[in-house]
Amino acid sequence: MLDADCQQIDVEQLFSLGVSSKAEKGHGIGLHLVKEIVERYQGSIEAENGTQNGAQFAVFIPKEGI
């Protein structure tokens, strides 16, 4: 995955606890929690670079897992 400056981003680091954007204040737990929930239900997460507004994430959870 590439950031806005076309630099490679470590996707696993995005889902690590405590990682947050420099532009946004927060605790950096959102994506980590999403990853934990999705893994628990054997789903998947897809990420796509946005042109101006950052990345877009899609979360898929199978109906059977709920």
Buried (B, 14 or more C-beta within 10 A) or exposed (E): EEEEEEEEEEEEEBBEEEBEEEEEEEEBBEBBEBBEEBEEBEBEBEBEEEEEEEBEEEEEBEEEEE
